[in-house]
Each structure stands twice: as structure tokens, then as C-alpha cells.
Amino acid sequence: MQIPIRVENLSFHYNADPRLVLRDISFEVGAGEVLGVLGPSGVGKSTLCYCLKGLIPHVISGTYSGNIWVNGLNTRQVTPAILAEQVGMVFQDPESQIIGLTVEEDLAFGPENLEEEPVTILQRMPGLLDLVGLSGFLQRETYKLSGGQKQRLAIASALMMRPNILILDEPTSELDPLGREEVYKAIYNLKRTGTTIILVDHHIEELLEVTDRLLVFEEGIIVEDTTPHDFFTSTPKSSYGWLRRPQIVQVGELLRQQGLVMDVMSPFEDDFTNQARNLLRLEEES
């Protein structure tokens, strides 16, 4: 099976700043994998997204070295227009992504530019709206949507191009808790379809639950490539001053410090709860 994303020795700096934003990074992303990207602000996470989308080097100027293959296409050699059918991208600001006056117009914008048949475009809309939890919104005016609804519309609009890769660059950073929950429900639904997802976000609890793997960046390099479970159970994180640990992890650490548990507790809420119940049951039996 073809690897959807392969990054090889990628380095980049912007023309206005000689500092390397990305420094000789390499990694792969498997089909259907949800890859979380973590790191402090300004570390190159969004720059990486622009590279994967092909905006760098074709639209955003700078000094670029290395190679990226997306579904076997080298992003140096194909235009963003071609990559648009391979990779969808959703940005931080939901307002900046809405083009149509209605949900229907917004969904149709991308495929219309590819001169797809109107009947084909319309047939695709209901299923995608259902996927992101916006069933029945087809004729809704976009300016009346909430922030969470706009961001889910942006996801659906990206998927109208039928990409098998979706990049989400901090899609919940400007949303309230309800909007964030709505967007993550859509991401869960999308994960079940087998879409390959690159997810950048600072909301660690939600990110932890949906990702299969984490890339951790500091100063433009990958410092960890691991699973969410191992990231929070195998290595100390005191050196990551930017990282806000999930509350469930903090509770587990307090239980161990107090001598109430000996094992490392799972960073996943359901597993943590089951562990705690089993420990309580053993304590009662003894």
C-alpha cells in the first residue's frame, strides 16, 4: 500500500528570517493514521502544514530543501491546484474560510472550480454534512452559523474535493468548549472513514483521545515520535514548559506520589477509570 505522506530531510526558512523554522525533519504517515503535532508556539507546526499542502514552496516564498511525497507526488513538482485534490486543509480562523453566502454555495465552491457536474456536486453534500453533524443545514446562511458550525463547514468544504488526507491546523483554537466538542465529534467521525489526518492542536485532552501517534517539535526539530500512551507514561515531561498535561495524567501522578497506586495510570479516561475500579476492588478484597 502506498504511504500517503513521506517527508525526507525537510528544512525551511522564510525570506524575512534567516532562522530555520524546520530543520532536517523526516517522518512518514500511514494510511488512515491520525497524527497529532505538538510543540510550543512558533516552533514550525503551521509551516509544516503549509509544506504538506504544497503552499510551500509554490505560494509562500523562502529557502526550502528536502522532499515531501503526498500520495506518491513530489510537492516540489506539482502545483497546489493538483494537490488540492489530494490534501484538504482547515485553518485556525473559521471566518476566513467561509466563501459562500449559504452552506450549499460554500460546499460547491471547490468542485465547481474543477468544473465538476452540478448533479455530482449536489449528491456529495448530504453525506458530508451528516459526517460533520450539519445535516439539514444546506440552505442555512453561513453568517448565522456559530464558530463551531463554521469550522465543521470548513471541514466539509475541504472534503468536497475528495482528498484522502486532511490537515487541521489548530481548528479549535478560537472556539469555546461547546464548539470544540462539536469539531472533535466531526474528527472522530472522519477518523472512522479511514481518512489520513494531520492534527495540530493545543487542547491536549481531546488530541490525546483521537490521535494514533504524536510528533513533538521543539526549535524546528522532532524531539519525540511516539504514541499518546507512551508520551505520557514513559518519559518525564518537566522539561516541556509549554506542555499542559491532561488532568487525568495529573491525577494519576498524584495518586502515585501519595502511594495510593504503584502502577502508572493510563492517560486515557476510560482506561484510567477501569484501572481505578480494579484497584479499589482489589483493596476491598484484601
Residue, then its C-alpha position, 0 to 999 in steps of 0.5 A: m500500500q502506498i504511504p500517503i505522506r513521506v517527508e525526507n530531510l525537510s528544512f525551511h526558512y522564510n525570506a524575512d528570517p534567516r532562522l530555520v523554522l524546520r530543520d532536517i525533519s523526516f517522518e512518514v504517515g500511514a494510511g488512515e493514521v491520525l497524527g497529532v503535532l505538538g510543540p510550543s508556539g512558533v516552533g514550525k507546526s503551521t509551516l509544516c502544514y503549509c509544506l504538506k499542502g504544497l503552499i510551500p514552496h509554490v505560494i509562500s516564498g523562502t529557502y526550502s530543501g528536502n522532499i515531501w511525497v503526498n500520495g506518491l507526488n513530489t510537492r516540489q513538482v506539482t502545483p497546489a491546484i493538483l494537490a488540492e485534490q489530494v490534501g484538504m486543509v482547515f485553518q485556525d480562523p473559521e471566518s476566513q474560510i467561509i466563501g459562500l453566502t449559504v452552506e450549499e454555495d460554500l460546499a460547491f465552491g471547490p468542485e465547481n472550480l474543477e468544473e465538476e457536474p452540478v448533479t455530482i456536486l449536489q449528491r456529495m453534500p448530504g453525506l458530508l454534512d451528516l459526517v460533520g453533524l450539519s445535516g439539514f443545514l444546506q440552505r442555512e446562511t453561513y453568517k448565522l452559523s456559530g464558530g463551531q458550525k463554521q469550522r465543521l463547514a470548513i471541514a466539509s468544504a475541504l472534503m468536497m474535493r475528495p482528498n484522502i488526507l486532511i490537515l487541521d491546523e489548530p481548528t479549535s483554537e478560537l472556539d469555546p468548549l461547546g464548539r470544540e466538542e462539536v469539531y472533535k465529534a466531526i474528527y472522530n467521525l472522519k477518523r472512522t472513514g479511514t481518512t489520513i489526518i494531520l492534527v495540530d492542536h493545543h487542547i491536549e485532552e481531546l488530541l490525546e483521545v483521537t490521535d494514533r501517534l504524536l510528533v513533538f517539535e521543539e526549535g524546528i526539530i522532532v524531539e519525540d515520535t511516539t504514541p499518546h500512551d507512551f508520551f505520557t507514561s514513559t518519559p518525564k515531561s518537566s522539561y516541556g514548559w509549554l506542555r499542559r498535561p491532561q488532568i487525568v495524567q495529573v491525577g494519576e501522578l498524584l495518586r502515585q506520589q501519595g502511594l495510593v497506586m504503584d502502577v502508572m495510570s493510563p492517560f486515557e479516561d476510560d482506561f484510567t477509570n477501569q484501572a481505578r475500579n480494579l484497584l479499589r476492588l482489589e483493596e476491598e478484597s484484601 
